[in-house]
Amino acid sequence: MEVPLQELQSWQLSLTSADRSHVEGAGVQRIIDLLNMETHIEGGYFVETDRDARQITLEGGKFQPAQYSHNTGEQRPLSTSIFYLLTPKRSIGHFHRNASRTVHTLHQGRGIYVILKNDNDHGLNSFQIETFRVGRDIAGGERLQWIVDGGNYKASFLIPDSSVEEGESNLLISEVMSPASRLELSNADLFVD
């Protein structure tokens, strides 16, 4: 399901023009505290929930897209898992990419994802854009689970929930990366006028 850019921009404006204090609503803060989350460099909050003790050796690009240059023989955990949370105060997960394939699973809330799929047929700077909603309205086209392949940029945006008290909207997901990955932040801030 495609999401028009102007719809995405209107949600971003309503969230970013709100109160700029970083105090979360009580219910959101409770989630952060119970899950022992901390702020994430890309936006939102996270906590690592699992790091596989088994290691995998990266051999000459075998486990990541060709455009990544990892040291041959580098050891990585087989997988890692995190909880990731967007809130009204940290409502945007800024564009970044992981070298590894990432499986995302929704726990609660609604959001929009924008994926810039690397179009290898047209060079490293050519992308196909995919946008979709995540949430529980499966009949309406929302997704409960989605996969982002390594090398693709992704960004996420909280959709405010009018059925909860102001400041209590959130988007809570799990991400499983295999092999364990490092993120790379994009230099471009694509949604600022």
Backbone as CSV, one residue per row, in Angstrom:
resi,resn,N_x,N_y,N_z,CA_x,CA_y,CA_z,C_x,C_y,C_z
1,MET,0.847,-1.163,0.000,0.000,0.000,0.000,0.900,1.236,0.000
2,GLU,0.796,2.050,-1.033,1.579,3.272,-1.135,0.990,4.362,-0.248
3,VAL,1.830,5.152,0.355,1.413,6.275,1.190,1.875,7.547,0.487
4,PRO,0.939,8.460,0.143,1.335,9.694,-0.537,2.276,10.531,0.329
5,LEU,3.260,11.168,-0.302,4.249,11.957,0.418,3.605,13.077,1.226
6,GLN,2.572,13.755,0.668,1.962,14.855,1.421,1.286,14.354,2.697
7,GLU,0.759,13.119,2.689,0.167,12.554,3.905,1.253,12.336,4.959
8,LEU,2.380,11.810,4.529,3.504,11.584,5.429,4.010,12.905,5.994
9,GLN,4.143,13.921,5.150,4.628,15.219,5.610,3.657,15.858,6.599
10,SER,2.349,15.691,6.400,1.388,16.294,7.333,1.481,15.638,8.711
11,TRP,1.691,14.314,8.764,1.872,13.650,10.062,3.151,14.128,10.724
12,GLN,4.219,14.247,9.934,5.486,14.702,10.489,5.340,16.104,11.054
13,LEU,4.676,16.997,10.327,4.508,18.365,10.807,3.708,18.408,12.096
14,SER,2.639,17.614,12.187,1.825,17.643,13.405,2.603,17.099,14.597
15,LEU,3.476,16.137,14.364,4.262,15.578,15.464,5.438,16.478,15.831
16,THR,6.125,17.029,14.821,7.327,17.799,15.120,7.022,19.213,15.566
17,SER,5.826,19.731,15.276,5.493,21.082,15.727,4.849,21.067,17.113
18,ALA,4.677,19.893,17.675,4.096,19.762,19.018,5.125,20.192,20.063
19,ASP,4.762,20.064,21.313,5.624,20.403,22.444,7.008,19.782,22.250
20,ARG,8.060,20.587,22.332,9.428,20.132,22.085,10.120,19.566,23.326
21,SER,9.455,19.573,24.483,10.090,18.996,25.667,10.264,17.502,25.427
22,HIS,11.218,16.917,26.100,11.502,15.500,25.877,10.903,14.613,26.954
23,VAL,9.931,15.137,27.690,9.252,14.349,28.709,8.147,13.552,28.025
24,GLU,8.223,12.241,28.122,7.234,11.367,27.495,5.980,11.292,28.360
25,GLY,4.862,10.896,27.739,3.645,10.628,28.487,3.890,9.503,29.482
26,ALA,3.087,9.442,30.539,3.307,8.465,31.616,3.279,7.027,31.103
27,GLY,2.313,6.687,30.233,2.223,5.319,29.710,3.407,4.956,28.836
28,VAL,3.832,5.895,27.999,5.000,5.669,27.140,6.251,5.524,27.999
29,GLN,6.403,6.389,28.998,7.577,6.315,29.869,7.613,4.988,30.620
30,ARG,6.457,4.471,30.979,6.394,3.166,31.663,6.939,2.061,30.759
31,ILE,6.564,2.081,29.468,7.098,1.091,28.514,8.619,1.207,28.454
32,ILE,9.122,2.430,28.316,10.570,2.664,28.239,11.263,2.114,29.482
33,ASP,10.698,2.392,30.643,11.298,1.940,31.905,11.226,0.426,32.067
34,LEU,10.064,-0.166,31.790,9.899,-1.615,31.963,10.809,-2.413,31.029
35,LEU,11.039,-1.889,29.827,11.886,-2.593,28.859,13.351,-2.156,28.936
36,ASN,13.663,-1.236,29.867,15.041,-0.735,30.026,15.600,-0.151,28.729
37,MET,14.777,0.643,28.052,15.175,1.201,26.761,16.015,2.458,26.948
38,GLU,16.817,2.741,25.924,17.589,3.981,25.880,17.391,4.626,24.515
39,THR,17.755,5.906,24.412,17.573,6.586,23.134,18.476,5.957,22.078
40,HIS,17.973,5.939,20.851,18.709,5.374,19.721,19.248,6.517,18.876
41,ILE,20.428,6.357,18.329,21.069,7.401,17.538,20.222,7.817,16.331
42,GLU,19.427,6.903,15.770,18.622,7.226,14.585,17.284,7.864,14.945
43,GLY,16.912,7.851,16.224,15.606,8.330,16.679,14.909,7.210,17.434
44,GLY,13.914,7.542,18.215,13.201,6.534,18.990,14.038,6.009,20.143
45,TYR,13.610,4.849,20.647,14.267,4.179,21.768,14.512,2.724,21.384
46,PHE,15.470,2.070,22.047,15.725,0.663,21.764,16.335,-0.022,22.974
47,VAL,16.295,-1.337,22.917,17.045,-2.172,23.847,17.361,-3.475,23.115
48,GLU,18.591,-3.928,23.242,18.953,-5.219,22.661,18.399,-6.309,23.567
49,THR,17.684,-7.266,22.980,17.056,-8.334,23.755,17.751,-9.675,23.586
50,ASP,18.568,-9.810,22.530,19.273,-11.075,22.314,20.480,-10.826,21.421
51,ARG,21.566,-11.498,21.733,22.767,-11.505,20.898,23.232,-12.950,20.867
52,ASP,23.089,-13.581,19.719,23.448,-14.993,19.581,24.926,-15.184,19.930
53,ALA,25.208,-16.160,20.770,26.592,-16.444,21.164,27.381,-17.063,20.011
54,ARG,26.667,-17.686,19.079,27.355,-18.278,17.929,27.858,-17.165,17.012
55,GLN,29.032,-17.362,16.453,29.654,-16.372,15.571,29.653,-16.877,14.132
56,ILE,29.642,-15.927,13.227,29.742,-16.249,11.813,30.908,-15.434,11.259
57,THR,31.653,-16.017,10.354,32.770,-15.315,9.732,32.323,-14.772,8.392
58,LEU,32.497,-13.472,8.194,32.138,-12.849,6.923,33.298,-13.038,5.958
59,GLU,33.036,-13.724,4.877,34.074,-14.040,3.896,33.800,-13.330,2.584
60,GLY,34.518,-12.268,2.321,34.492,-11.612,1.019,33.121,-11.222,0.509
61,GLY,32.265,-10.659,1.352,30.963,-10.183,0.901,29.893,-11.246,0.838
62,LYS,30.170,-12.443,1.350,29.218,-13.544,1.230,27.895,-13.289,1.943
63,PHE,27.918,-12.574,3.070,26.704,-12.410,3.863,26.165,-10.987,3.861
64,GLN,26.606,-10.154,2.952,26.087,-8.803,2.865,26.099,-8.357,1.409
65,PRO,25.346,-7.305,1.077,25.330,-6.830,-0.299,26.736,-6.480,-0.775
66,ALA,26.954,-6.596,-2.067,28.279,-6.394,-2.648,28.831,-4.992,-2.407
67,GLN,27.957,-3.987,-2.240,28.456,-2.619,-2.075,29.094,-2.381,-0.709
68,TYR,28.980,-3.333,0.219,29.615,-3.203,1.522,30.986,-3.841,1.469
69,SER,31.945,-3.210,2.086,33.287,-3.788,2.110,33.658,-4.086,3.559
70,HIS,33.385,-5.291,4.001,33.757,-5.724,5.348,35.118,-6.394,5.274
71,ASN,35.796,-6.383,6.388,37.062,-7.092,6.448,36.805,-8.580,6.304
72,THR,37.504,-9.211,5.377,37.382,-10.653,5.234,37.818,-11.295,6.542
73,GLY,37.027,-12.240,7.003,37.332,-12.925,8.247,36.762,-12.257,9.477
74,GLU,36.034,-11.145,9.304,35.426,-10.461,10.451,34.397,-11.376,11.109
75,GLN,34.427,-11.437,12.439,33.486,-12.255,13.202,32.296,-11.408,13.627
76,ARG,31.107,-11.950,13.464,29.880,-11.293,13.917,28.996,-12.338,14.585
77,PRO,28.172,-11.923,15.556,27.163,-12.850,16.070,26.232,-13.275,14.933
78,LEU,25.707,-14.475,15.022,24.812,-14.986,13.988,23.581,-14.100,13.838
79,SER,23.075,-13.561,14.960,21.920,-12.659,14.899,21.867,-11.805,16.160
80,THR,21.120,-10.707,16.064,20.781,-9.890,17.223,19.313,-9.517,17.118
81,SER,18.699,-9.244,18.270,17.297,-8.810,18.325,17.199,-7.568,19.194
82,ILE,16.297,-6.667,18.800,16.037,-5.481,19.610,14.537,-5.210,19.663
83,PHE,14.110,-4.490,20.712,12.837,-3.780,20.707,13.163,-2.374,20.221
84,TYR,12.263,-1.786,19.432,12.426,-0.419,18.942,11.100,0.300,19.136
85,LEU,11.146,1.527,19.662,9.944,2.266,20.033,9.995,3.688,19.488
86,LEU,8.916,4.096,18.798,8.719,5.495,18.426,7.628,6.069,19.314
87,THR,7.792,7.331,19.700,6.864,8.011,20.603,6.571,9.402,20.048
88,PRO,5.584,10.116,20.608,5.340,11.479,20.137,6.553,12.406,20.279
89,LYS,7.397,12.185,21.258,8.585,13.030,21.452,9.764,12.584,20.593
90,ARG,9.779,11.337,20.194,10.820,10.777,19.313,10.085,9.973,18.245
91,SER,9.436,10.714,17.344,8.448,10.131,16.430,9.003,9.680,15.091
92,ILE,10.287,9.915,14.842,10.871,9.590,13.544,12.110,8.733,13.740
93,GLY,12.170,7.625,13.008,13.391,6.841,12.888,14.053,7.296,11.595
94,HIS,15.124,8.088,11.680,15.742,8.715,10.513,16.378,7.681,9.589
95,PHE,16.542,8.069,8.336,17.092,7.162,7.337,18.433,6.606,7.786
96,HIS,18.549,5.306,7.674,19.775,4.581,7.983,19.709,3.260,7.238
97,ARG,20.809,2.544,7.229,20.801,1.218,6.608,21.603,0.257,7.463
98,ASN,21.219,-0.996,7.375,21.956,-2.084,8.001,22.553,-2.930,6.891
99,ALA,23.706,-3.499,7.130,24.302,-4.399,6.151,23.529,-5.709,6.083
100,SER,22.835,-6.047,7.154,22.154,-7.341,7.257,20.664,-7.227,6.982
101,ARG,20.095,-8.334,6.586,18.648,-8.454,6.415,17.998,-8.319,7.792
102,THR,16.904,-7.547,7.858,16.239,-7.299,9.135,14.768,-7.664,9.033
103,VAL,14.308,-8.517,9.946,12.898,-8.892,10.031,12.277,-8.061,11.145
104,HIS,11.203,-7.327,10.821,10.504,-6.450,11.761,9.158,-7.075,12.108
105,THR,8.782,-7.036,13.381,7.490,-7.558,13.830,6.815,-6.514,14.714
106,LEU,5.554,-6.217,14.407,4.784,-5.234,15.156,4.294,-5.820,16.478
107,HIS,4.397,-5.028,17.548,3.792,-5.381,18.831,2.586,-4.504,19.119
108,GLN,2.729,-3.198,18.902,1.590,-2.292,19.117,1.834,-0.982,18.384
109,GLY,0.722,-0.285,18.116,0.788,1.027,17.492,0.681,0.965,15.979
110,ARG,0.889,2.131,15.374,0.819,2.261,13.917,1.947,3.172,13.451
111,GLY,2.394,2.932,12.232,3.444,3.773,11.678,3.506,3.656,10.175
112,ILE,4.395,4.430,9.617,4.685,4.385,8.185,6.163,4.075,8.034
113,TYR,6.474,3.217,7.099,7.860,2.933,6.744,8.110,3.400,5.321
114,VAL,9.282,3.966,5.105,9.749,4.342,3.775,11.053,3.586,3.563
115,ILE,11.092,2.791,2.502,12.275,1.991,2.185,12.845,2.498,0.864
116,LEU,14.133,2.790,0.845,14.833,3.124,-0.392,15.593,1.873,-0.798
117,LYS,15.033,1.167,-1.785,15.628,-0.098,-2.220,16.723,0.190,-3.229
118,ASN,17.920,-0.270,-2.922,19.054,-0.071,-3.808,18.784,-0.787,-5.122
119,ASP,18.783,-0.026,-6.195,18.511,-0.559,-7.529,19.844,-0.842,-8.207
120,ASN,20.378,-2.039,-7.987,21.704,-2.386,-8.500,21.799,-2.329,-10.015
121,ASP,20.657,-2.405,-10.710,20.680,-2.341,-12.171,21.041,-0.950,-12.673
122,HIS,20.864,0.077,-11.842,21.091,1.455,-12.281,22.155,2.168,-11.454
123,GLY,23.000,1.447,-10.760,24.089,2.057,-10.001,23.772,2.203,-8.527
124,LEU,24.818,2.522,-7.758,24.691,2.588,-6.304,23.829,3.743,-5.817
125,ASN,23.634,4.779,-6.630,22.856,5.934,-6.191,21.445,5.926,-6.751
126,SER,20.988,4.797,-7.234,19.646,4.678,-7.793,18.801,3.818,-6.855
127,PHE,17.618,4.343,-6.489,16.769,3.646,-5.529,15.341,3.556,-6.032
128,GLN,14.660,2.481,-5.654,13.213,2.385,-5.790,12.648,2.719,-4.413
129,ILE,11.552,3.490,-4.374,10.962,3.900,-3.102,9.730,3.055,-2.817
130,GLU,9.687,2.463,-1.631,8.518,1.709,-1.181,8.022,2.342,0.114
131,THR,6.711,2.604,0.190,6.109,3.119,1.420,4.946,2.225,1.805
132,PHE,4.769,2.023,3.101,3.646,1.216,3.574,3.365,1.539,5.033
133,ARG,2.142,1.190,5.441,1.731,1.365,6.838,1.921,0.050,7.583
134,VAL,2.261,0.178,8.860,2.296,-0.978,9.747,1.249,-0.740,10.826
135,GLY,0.558,-1.806,11.196,-0.506,-1.711,12.188,-1.349,-2.966,12.156
136,ARG,-2.440,-2.944,12.871,-3.285,-4.136,13.015,-4.426,-4.219,12.008
137,ASP,-4.604,-3.210,11.166,-5.674,-3.221,10.169,-5.206,-3.979,8.924
138,ILE,-5.158,-5.299,9.055,-4.670,-6.143,7.966,-5.560,-6.000,6.738
139,ALA,-6.889,-5.964,6.931,-7.825,-5.813,5.810,-7.603,-4.483,5.092
140,GLY,-7.132,-3.467,5.816,-6.853,-2.161,5.228,-5.458,-2.062,4.629
141,GLY,-4.725,-3.177,4.610,-3.409,-3.196,3.979,-2.236,-2.948,4.905
142,GLU,-2.496,-2.800,6.213,-1.382,-2.596,7.131,-0.640,-3.914,7.351
143,ARG,0.635,-3.819,7.641,1.479,-5.003,7.818,1.773,-5.256,9.292
144,LEU,1.824,-6.533,9.632,2.234,-6.962,10.971,3.716,-7.323,11.003
145,GLN,4.242,-7.707,9.835,5.640,-8.105,9.730,6.160,-7.651,8.374
146,TRP,7.422,-7.222,8.329,8.024,-6.789,7.077,9.527,-7.019,7.157
147,ILE,10.134,-7.137,5.983,11.559,-7.449,5.887,12.239,-6.352,5.084
148,VAL,13.385,-5.900,5.586,14.204,-4.935,4.856,15.550,-5.605,4.602
149,ASP,15.870,-5.797,3.329,17.135,-6.431,2.978,18.308,-5.512,3.284
150,GLY,19.452,-6.109,3.557,20.657,-5.343,3.824,20.997,-4.422,2.664
151,GLY,21.517,-3.246,2.993,21.900,-2.281,1.971,20.822,-1.289,1.612
152,ASN,19.581,-1.538,2.039,18.483,-0.617,1.757,18.345,0.372,2.908
153,TYR,18.119,1.639,2.562,17.841,2.644,3.591,16.394,2.514,4.033
154,LYS,16.142,2.810,5.318,14.772,2.797,5.831,14.590,3.954,6.800
155,ALA,13.352,4.425,6.868,12.953,5.428,7.850,11.572,5.038,8.342
156,SER,11.248,5.436,9.571,9.940,5.104,10.142,9.351,6.341,10.798
157,PHE,8.013,6.392,10.777,7.276,7.547,11.276,6.076,7.061,12.080
158,LEU,5.912,7.594,13.271,4.769,7.264,14.116,3.500,7.872,13.531
159,ILE,2.423,7.088,13.464,1.100,7.617,13.138,0.394,7.862,14.467
160,PRO,0.010,9.120,14.755,-0.681,9.406,16.015,-1.987,8.617,16.125
161,ASP,-2.280,8.138,17.319,-3.488,7.354,17.589,-4.487,8.236,18.325
162,SER,-5.582,8.577,17.654,-6.579,9.474,18.256,-7.392,8.790,19.356
163,SER,-7.261,7.463,19.494,-8.049,6.752,20.508,-7.362,6.712,21.875
164,VAL,-6.136,7.230,21.972,-5.435,7.252,23.259,-5.201,8.700,23.676
165,GLU,-4.878,8.893,24.945,-4.606,10.240,25.453,-3.452,10.866,24.681
166,GLU,-3.491,12.196,24.574,-2.419,12.909,23.893,-1.081,12.578,24.548
167,GLY,-0.087,12.299,23.728,1.243,11.966,24.235,1.455,10.496,24.520
168,GLU,0.429,9.666,24.306,0.546,8.238,24.628,0.634,7.336,23.392
169,SER,0.554,7.904,22.183,0.728,7.095,20.969,2.130,6.502,20.977
170,ASN,2.266,5.316,20.431,3.594,4.735,20.284,3.560,3.645,19.232
171,LEU,4.726,3.316,18.730,4.916,2.218,17.789,6.026,1.356,18.360
172,LEU,5.676,0.133,18.782,6.641,-0.789,19.379,6.796,-1.984,18.460
173,ILE,8.037,-2.242,18.044,8.326,-3.368,17.160,9.537,-4.131,17.691
174,SER,9.736,-5.328,17.128,10.984,-6.069,17.301,11.700,-6.096,15.963
175,GLU,13.023,-6.118,16.016,13.843,-6.286,14.819,14.837,-7.405,15.090
176,VAL,14.953,-8.330,14.131,15.948,-9.396,14.202,16.865,-9.236,12.997
177,MET,18.162,-9.049,13.251,19.148,-8.874,12.193,20.050,-10.094,12.130
178,SER,20.257,-10.591,10.915,21.112,-11.753,10.744,21.938,-11.588,9.475
179,PRO,23.276,-11.652,9.592,24.050,-11.665,10.826,23.930,-10.320,11.535
180,ALA,24.423,-10.262,12.774,24.370,-9.011,13.537,24.975,-7.903,12.692
181,SER,24.388,-6.715,12.779,24.736,-5.649,11.856,25.122,-4.386,12.581
182,ARG,25.817,-3.511,11.860,26.062,-2.143,12.308,25.244,-1.231,11.416
183,LEU,24.684,-0.163,11.972,23.929,0.759,11.132,24.831,1.861,10.604
184,GLU,24.412,2.443,9.470,25.099,3.596,8.892,24.063,4.677,8.708
185,LEU,24.279,5.836,9.316,23.322,6.928,9.179,23.516,7.629,7.849
186,SER,22.408,8.019,7.243,22.426,8.772,6.003,22.777,10.224,6.292
187,ASN,23.476,10.877,5.380,23.775,12.301,5.524,22.611,13.162,5.073
188,ALA,21.664,12.581,4.365,20.551,13.353,3.811,19.368,13.333,4.765
189,ASP,18.816,14.476,5.048,17.580,14.577,5.822,16.488,14.846,4.803
190,LEU,15.831,13.784,4.344,14.996,13.859,3.152,13.668,14.562,3.335
191,PHE,13.202,14.761,4.550,11.846,15.276,4.748,11.819,16.643,5.433
192,VAL,12.840,17.453,5.202,12.871,18.809,5.745,12.741,19.778,4.589
193,ASP,11.844,20.770,4.735,11.683,21.783,3.679,12.889,22.688,3.621
